[in-house]
Amino acid sequence: MSGNYTEEELLLLSNFVYIPACLSERPIAEIIGQFRDADGNFTEESVYPAAASGGMGLSDVRTVFERIDERIEENPDFGTLSVSRKLDENDVRALCYTDAKDKNPVVVFRGTGGTQNAWRDNFEGAFNEDTKIQKIADDFIKNDCGIYTDITVTGHSKGGNLAQYVTVKETEKIGRCVSYDGQGFGDDFLQEYSDAIKAAAPKIKSISAYNDFVNILLTAIAGTCIYVENESSAASAHSPVTLLTENTFDENGDFSSERAQGIVSKELGRITQVITGMLAPLGDGDKQIMSNAAGTAVSLALTSGGEDIVNTSVAPAMGIIAAGLVSKITEPEMIAPASLPAKSVYVDTAACMQVIRCLDEQIPVIEKTIRSVDAIRGDLAYTISSKLCAERALFAACEKLARIKGSIEALSEMIGAVLRRYEQAETEAAALMTF
């Protein structure tokens, strides 16, 4: 099989890597073949064993298998790809696929999803040259895949970011990089690796949904950036499956449904640039606090279920958190009203209030959970041997929930306080302009 993988094939692999069945070392055609029903079709019931404990819903897994199957019919060699090297630990899943002759390597990085830890690492990329997960990805390319050259790398979301990162770090080994909805990089990375980025950029292509809200984070380094169709909204706007189902591909297997970047996505990109600039005055400890708080806010927003919660709340929440830390560590007399004119930073008041309501709604849920856990502790019929262990575990659970509750309350209060301060500064600045 030629190493010139099509964009559709790389997107199929970037979807497949989210499904636990991908970890098998059998050829792809054999892997998906195990999950057909008696009639030879893929159904939600038949693919269930493949998706157990995975990040995709059953309908998504079925769709991915069907699209892979269609591709194999068009190009049987695609079905012969199998895993020659793999990494599935420390928040990183990376699979190196090669053909039947162990040639034409393509490394696929899995996105890390919407968890707090994943988003924390994303935000740490704003003020670190390299994050823990990025270093692990680089080690995989450099050591585990050391025998290969002219490697193609790809991935979705964080996987796309990792693909770009290793292209910069291991430029001589990487022949091509295609990132799907992958976020950019912070100033420290851009400064430390400026020469390597210039060398790697022509090899990197970024493909994102026009309304995606992750690729706009931090600064893009890809030599080519395109935007494609996506009718989904909220968290689904960042789905790798919709990139498959809502786009068309030309006779070469490359995207033929390009379009301009969406207005909302473009505006969020502008906001993230403001946020990146706001990080500069912070010390390392405060930057760490910001990344933890922002990771919590974004992961909460992604799981809240509101139709427009991502596009209207995530980026403003990030901005408010960063602004709150800046105001916290700066002497009050140093912040003049004129330093926050109405057009200097975009803040959607309604969206920020929505974030506060979202956070406040989590508090009674946690309180109810604490009561439930404590009730379980009281009702258990302990044996002498198990009493100490069970009591300790349940008390620890209650204490952890209480800490989470306190963090959410503090975050809600901080967003409200910074919002009030911003509104006051805007009012004062507007008054000054009337004279």
C-alpha positions as CSV (number, residue, x, y, z in Angstrom):
1,M,0.0,0.0,0.0
2,S,1.3,3.4,-0.8
3,G,2.2,5.7,2.1
4,N,0.3,8.5,0.5
5,Y,-2.8,8.0,2.7
6,T,-5.8,10.0,1.7
7,E,-7.4,12.6,4.1
8,E,-10.4,10.3,4.4
9,E,-8.3,7.3,5.3
10,L,-6.4,9.3,8.0
11,L,-9.7,10.6,9.3
12,L,-11.0,7.0,9.5
13,L,-7.9,6.0,11.5
14,S,-8.3,9.1,13.7
15,N,-11.9,7.9,14.5
16,F,-10.9,4.2,14.9
17,V,-8.3,5.0,17.5
18,Y,-11.0,6.2,19.9
19,I,-12.5,2.6,19.9
20,P,-10.9,0.1,22.3
21,A,-11.0,-2.7,19.6
22,C,-8.3,-0.7,17.8
23,L,-5.7,-2.1,20.2
24,S,-5.8,-5.5,18.5
25,E,-2.7,-6.2,16.4
26,R,-4.8,-8.0,13.7
27,P,-5.4,-6.3,10.3
28,I,-8.1,-3.7,10.4
29,A,-10.4,-5.7,8.1
30,E,-10.2,-8.7,10.5
31,I,-10.8,-6.5,13.5
32,I,-14.1,-4.9,12.3
33,G,-15.1,-8.2,10.7
34,Q,-15.6,-9.7,14.2
35,F,-18.4,-7.3,14.9
36,R,-20.8,-8.0,12.1
37,D,-24.2,-9.6,12.9
38,A,-25.4,-12.9,11.4
39,D,-26.4,-11.1,8.2
40,G,-23.0,-9.5,7.9
41,N,-24.1,-6.0,8.9
42,F,-22.9,-3.7,11.6
43,T,-25.6,-2.9,14.2
44,E,-25.4,-1.2,17.6
45,E,-25.8,-4.6,19.2
46,S,-23.1,-6.2,17.2
47,V,-20.5,-3.5,17.7
48,Y,-21.1,-3.2,21.5
49,P,-18.1,-5.5,22.5
50,A,-15.8,-3.3,20.4
51,A,-17.0,-0.1,22.1
52,A,-17.1,-1.3,25.7
53,S,-15.4,1.4,27.9
54,G,-14.7,3.5,24.9
55,G,-15.4,7.2,24.3
56,M,-17.8,6.8,21.4
57,G,-21.5,6.0,21.4
58,L,-22.7,2.8,19.8
59,S,-24.2,4.6,16.8
60,D,-20.9,6.4,16.2
61,V,-18.9,3.1,16.4
62,R,-21.3,1.6,13.9
63,T,-20.9,4.5,11.6
64,V,-17.1,4.3,11.8
65,F,-17.0,0.6,11.1
66,E,-19.4,1.0,8.1
67,R,-17.2,3.8,6.6
68,I,-14.0,1.8,7.1
69,D,-15.7,-1.2,5.5
70,E,-16.7,1.0,2.5
71,R,-13.1,2.2,2.2
72,I,-11.7,-1.3,2.3
73,E,-14.0,-2.3,-0.6
74,E,-12.6,0.6,-2.6
75,N,-9.0,0.0,-1.5
76,P,-8.4,-3.5,-0.1
77,D,-4.9,-2.6,1.0
78,F,-6.3,-0.3,3.6
79,G,-7.8,-3.3,5.3
80,T,-4.3,-4.9,5.6
81,L,-3.0,-2.2,7.9
82,S,-2.1,-3.5,11.4
83,V,-0.6,-2.2,14.5
84,S,3.2,-2.6,14.7
85,R,3.8,-0.4,17.7
86,K,1.4,0.9,20.3
87,L,1.2,3.0,23.5
88,D,-1.9,3.1,25.7
89,E,-1.1,4.6,29.0
90,N,-0.4,7.8,30.9
91,D,-3.3,9.6,29.1
92,V,-1.9,8.8,25.7
93,R,-3.0,6.3,23.0
94,A,-0.7,6.1,20.0
95,L,-0.8,3.4,17.4
96,C,1.7,2.9,14.6
97,Y,0.1,1.2,11.6
98,T,2.1,-0.4,8.8
99,D,1.2,-2.5,5.8
100,A,1.7,-6.3,5.4
101,K,5.4,-5.7,4.7
102,D,5.9,-3.5,7.8
103,K,6.2,-0.5,5.5
104,N,4.5,2.9,5.0
105,P,4.1,3.8,8.7
106,V,1.3,6.0,9.9
107,V,1.1,7.0,13.6
108,V,-2.3,7.9,14.9
109,F,-2.7,9.8,18.2
110,R,-6.0,9.6,20.2
111,G,-7.7,12.7,21.4
112,T,-7.8,12.9,25.2
113,G,-11.5,13.8,25.4
114,G,-13.4,16.3,27.6
115,T,-12.0,15.3,31.0
116,Q,-10.5,17.8,33.4
117,N,-7.1,16.2,33.2
118,A,-7.1,16.4,29.4
119,W,-8.1,20.0,29.4
120,R,-5.6,20.9,32.1
121,D,-2.8,19.6,29.9
122,N,-4.2,21.6,27.0
123,F,-4.1,24.8,29.0
124,E,-0.6,24.0,30.4
125,G,0.5,24.1,26.7
126,A,-0.3,27.8,26.9
127,F,2.7,28.5,29.2
128,N,5.0,25.5,29.0
129,E,7.4,24.7,26.1
130,D,6.3,21.1,26.4
131,T,3.6,19.3,28.4
132,K,3.8,15.9,30.0
133,I,1.6,14.3,27.3
134,Q,3.5,15.9,24.5
135,K,6.8,14.5,25.8
136,I,5.3,11.0,26.0
137,A,4.2,11.3,22.4
138,D,7.6,12.4,21.3
139,D,9.3,9.5,23.1
140,F,6.9,7.1,21.2
141,I,8.0,8.5,17.8
142,K,11.7,8.7,18.7
143,N,12.1,5.4,20.5
144,D,9.2,3.0,19.8
145,C,9.0,4.0,16.1
146,G,12.7,4.6,15.8
147,I,13.2,2.2,12.9
148,Y,10.8,4.0,10.6
149,T,11.4,7.1,8.5
150,D,9.0,9.2,6.4
151,I,6.3,8.6,9.0
152,T,2.8,10.0,8.4
153,V,1.2,11.3,11.7
154,T,-2.4,12.2,12.3
155,G,-5.0,12.5,15.1
156,H,-8.1,14.4,16.2
157,S,-8.3,17.1,18.9
158,K,-5.5,16.6,21.3
159,G,-4.3,13.9,19.0
160,G,-4.0,16.5,16.2
161,N,-2.0,18.7,18.6
162,L,0.4,15.8,19.4
163,A,0.8,15.0,15.7
164,Q,1.8,18.6,15.1
165,Y,4.1,18.6,18.1
166,V,6.1,15.5,17.1
167,T,6.4,16.9,13.5
168,V,8.2,19.8,15.0
169,K,10.3,17.8,17.4
170,E,11.2,14.9,14.9
171,T,11.0,16.8,11.6
172,E,13.5,14.5,9.8
173,K,11.5,11.4,10.7
174,I,8.1,12.8,9.8
175,G,7.0,13.0,6.2
176,R,3.5,14.4,6.6
177,C,1.1,15.5,9.3
178,V,-2.7,15.9,9.1
179,S,-4.3,17.4,12.2
180,Y,-8.1,17.2,12.6
181,D,-9.5,19.9,15.0
182,G,-6.1,20.0,16.7
183,Q,-5.3,23.0,18.9
184,G,-2.2,25.3,18.6
185,F,0.6,26.2,20.9
186,G,1.7,28.8,23.4
187,D,4.3,31.5,23.2
188,D,7.0,29.6,25.1
189,F,6.8,26.7,22.6
190,L,6.8,29.1,19.6
191,Q,9.9,30.9,20.9
192,E,11.8,27.8,21.9
193,Y,11.2,25.9,18.7
194,S,10.9,28.8,16.2
195,D,13.4,27.4,13.7
196,A,12.0,23.8,14.0
197,I,8.5,25.2,13.4
198,K,9.5,26.9,10.2
199,A,11.0,23.7,9.0
200,A,8.0,21.6,10.0
201,A,5.2,23.9,9.0
202,P,5.1,22.9,5.2
203,K,4.5,19.3,6.3
204,I,1.6,20.1,8.5
205,K,-2.0,20.5,7.3
206,S,-4.8,21.4,9.8
207,I,-8.4,20.4,8.9
208,S,-11.1,21.6,11.2
209,A,-14.9,21.9,11.3
210,Y,-15.8,25.5,10.4
211,N,-17.5,25.9,13.8
212,D,-15.1,23.9,15.9
213,F,-14.1,25.4,19.2
214,V,-10.8,23.6,20.0
215,N,-8.6,24.2,16.9
216,I,-8.8,27.9,17.7
217,L,-7.0,27.5,21.1
218,L,-3.6,29.2,21.2
219,T,-1.5,29.8,18.0
220,A,-1.7,27.7,14.9
221,I,1.6,26.5,13.3
222,A,0.3,24.5,10.3
223,G,1.5,25.5,6.9
224,T,-2.0,24.9,5.5
225,C,-5.3,25.4,7.4
226,I,-8.7,24.6,5.9
227,Y,-12.2,24.5,7.3
228,V,-15.0,22.1,6.3
229,E,-18.7,21.5,6.8
230,N,-20.4,20.6,10.1
231,E,-24.1,20.9,10.9
232,S,-23.6,19.9,14.6
233,S,-23.5,22.4,17.5
234,A,-22.4,22.4,21.1
235,A,-20.1,19.5,22.1
236,S,-20.9,17.7,18.8
237,A,-19.2,20.5,16.9
238,H,-16.0,18.9,17.9
239,S,-16.9,15.3,16.9
240,P,-14.5,13.4,14.6
241,V,-17.5,11.4,13.4
242,T,-19.3,14.4,12.0
243,L,-16.2,15.3,10.1
244,L,-16.8,12.0,8.3
245,T,-20.5,12.1,7.9
246,E,-21.1,15.7,7.0
247,N,-18.4,16.2,4.4
248,T,-17.6,14.9,0.9
249,F,-14.3,13.7,-0.6
250,D,-13.0,13.9,-4.1
251,E,-11.6,11.2,-6.3
252,N,-8.3,11.4,-4.5
253,G,-10.0,10.9,-1.1
254,D,-9.4,14.4,0.0
255,F,-11.9,16.9,1.4
256,S,-14.0,18.6,-1.3
257,S,-16.4,20.4,1.0
258,E,-14.2,23.3,2.2
259,R,-15.8,26.5,3.5
260,A,-14.8,29.7,5.4
261,Q,-14.2,29.6,9.1
262,G,-17.4,30.3,11.1
263,I,-17.8,33.8,12.7
264,V,-18.2,32.4,16.2
265,S,-15.2,30.2,15.9
266,K,-13.1,33.1,14.5
267,E,-14.3,35.3,17.5
268,L,-13.3,32.6,20.0
269,G,-9.9,32.4,18.3
270,R,-9.5,36.1,18.9
271,I,-10.4,35.7,22.6
272,T,-7.9,33.0,23.1
273,Q,-5.2,35.3,21.8
274,V,-6.2,37.8,24.5
275,I,-6.1,35.1,27.1
276,T,-2.6,34.0,26.0
277,G,-1.4,37.6,26.4
278,M,-2.9,37.7,29.9
279,L,-0.8,34.8,31.0
280,A,2.4,36.7,30.7
281,P,2.3,38.5,34.1
282,L,1.5,35.3,36.1
283,G,4.0,33.3,38.1
284,D,4.3,29.6,37.5
285,G,2.1,28.8,40.5
286,D,-0.7,31.1,39.3
287,K,-0.5,29.7,35.8
288,Q,-1.0,26.3,37.2
289,I,-4.1,27.4,39.1
290,M,-5.4,29.0,35.9
291,S,-5.0,25.8,33.9
292,N,-6.7,23.7,36.7
293,A,-9.6,26.2,37.0
294,A,-10.0,26.5,33.2
295,G,-9.9,22.8,32.8
296,T,-12.7,22.4,35.3
297,A,-14.8,25.1,33.7
298,V,-14.5,23.7,30.2
299,S,-15.1,20.1,31.2
300,L,-18.2,21.2,33.1
301,A,-19.4,23.2,30.2
302,L,-18.9,20.2,27.8
303,T,-21.0,17.9,30.0
304,S,-23.8,20.4,30.8
305,G,-25.9,19.6,27.7
306,G,-27.0,23.1,26.8
307,E,-27.4,23.6,23.1
308,D,-25.0,26.6,22.8
309,I,-23.1,26.1,26.1
310,V,-19.7,25.7,24.3
311,N,-20.0,28.5,21.8
312,T,-21.4,31.0,24.3
313,S,-19.7,30.0,27.6
314,V,-16.5,28.2,27.3
315,A,-14.2,30.9,25.9
316,P,-15.8,33.7,28.0
317,A,-15.3,31.5,31.0
318,M,-11.7,31.0,30.2
319,G,-11.2,34.8,29.8
320,I,-12.9,35.5,33.1
321,I,-10.8,33.0,34.9
322,A,-7.6,34.5,33.5
323,A,-8.8,38.0,34.2
324,G,-9.6,37.0,37.8
325,L,-6.1,35.8,38.4
326,V,-4.5,38.9,36.8
327,S,-6.6,41.1,39.1
328,K,-5.8,38.8,42.1
329,I,-2.0,39.2,41.8
330,T,-1.8,42.8,40.6
331,E,-1.9,45.7,43.0
332,P,-5.4,47.4,42.8
333,E,-4.0,50.9,42.3
334,M,-2.1,49.7,39.2
335,I,-5.4,48.9,37.4
336,A,-6.8,52.1,36.1
337,P,-10.4,52.2,34.7
338,A,-8.9,53.3,31.3
339,S,-7.0,49.9,31.1
340,L,-10.2,48.1,30.5
341,P,-12.0,50.1,27.8
342,A,-15.2,48.6,26.4
343,K,-13.6,47.3,23.2
344,S,-10.3,45.9,24.6
345,V,-11.6,42.5,25.7
346,Y,-14.8,40.7,24.5
347,V,-16.9,39.7,27.4
348,D,-20.4,38.3,26.9
349,T,-22.2,39.2,30.2
350,A,-25.1,36.8,29.5
351,A,-22.7,34.0,28.7
352,C,-20.7,34.6,31.9
353,M,-23.9,34.5,34.0
354,Q,-24.8,31.3,32.3
355,V,-21.4,29.8,33.4
356,I,-22.2,30.9,37.0
357,R,-25.6,29.3,36.8
358,C,-24.0,26.2,35.4
359,L,-21.5,26.0,38.3
360,D,-24.1,26.8,40.9
361,E,-26.4,24.0,39.6
362,Q,-23.6,21.5,40.3
363,I,-23.5,22.3,44.0
364,P,-26.8,20.7,45.1
365,V,-26.0,17.7,42.9
366,I,-22.7,17.2,44.8
367,E,-24.5,17.8,48.2
368,K,-27.0,15.1,47.3
369,T,-24.2,12.8,46.3
370,I,-22.4,13.4,49.6
371,R,-25.7,12.5,51.5
372,S,-26.1,9.4,49.5
373,V,-22.6,8.2,50.1
374,D,-22.9,8.9,53.8
375,A,-26.2,7.0,53.9
376,I,-24.5,4.0,52.3
377,R,-21.8,4.2,54.9
378,G,-24.4,4.1,57.7
379,D,-26.4,1.3,56.2
380,L,-23.6,-1.1,55.5
381,A,-23.4,-4.2,57.7
382,Y,-19.7,-4.2,58.3
383,T,-17.7,-7.2,59.4
384,I,-14.8,-6.5,61.7
385,S,-12.3,-7.1,59.0
386,S,-13.9,-4.8,56.5
387,K,-15.1,-2.0,58.7
388,L,-11.9,0.1,58.9
389,C,-11.3,-0.1,55.1
390,A,-14.9,0.7,54.2
391,E,-15.1,3.6,56.6
392,R,-11.9,5.1,55.4
393,A,-12.9,4.8,51.7
394,L,-16.3,6.3,52.2
395,F,-15.1,9.1,54.4
396,A,-12.4,9.9,51.8
397,A,-15.1,10.0,49.1
398,C,-17.2,12.5,51.1
399,E,-14.1,14.6,51.8
400,K,-13.2,14.7,48.1
401,L,-16.7,15.6,47.1
402,A,-16.7,18.4,49.7
403,R,-13.5,19.8,48.2
404,I,-14.9,19.7,44.7
405,K,-18.0,21.5,46.0
406,G,-15.8,24.2,47.6
407,S,-13.8,24.6,44.4
408,I,-16.9,25.0,42.3
409,E,-18.3,27.6,44.8
410,A,-15.1,29.5,44.8
411,L,-14.9,29.4,41.0
412,S,-18.5,30.7,40.7
413,E,-17.8,33.5,43.2
414,M,-14.6,34.4,41.3
415,I,-16.3,34.7,38.0
416,G,-19.0,36.8,39.5
417,A,-16.6,39.1,41.2
418,V,-14.4,39.6,38.1
419,L,-17.5,40.2,36.0
420,R,-18.7,42.9,38.4
421,R,-15.3,44.5,38.3
422,Y,-15.2,44.5,34.5
423,E,-18.6,46.0,34.3
424,Q,-17.6,48.8,36.7
425,A,-14.5,49.5,34.7
426,E,-16.4,49.7,31.5
427,T,-18.9,52.1,33.1
428,E,-16.2,54.3,34.4
429,A,-14.3,54.3,31.1
430,A,-17.4,55.2,29.2
431,A,-18.1,58.1,31.6
432,L,-14.6,59.4,31.0
433,M,-15.2,59.4,27.2
434,T,-18.2,61.6,27.6
435,F,-16.1,64.6,28.6
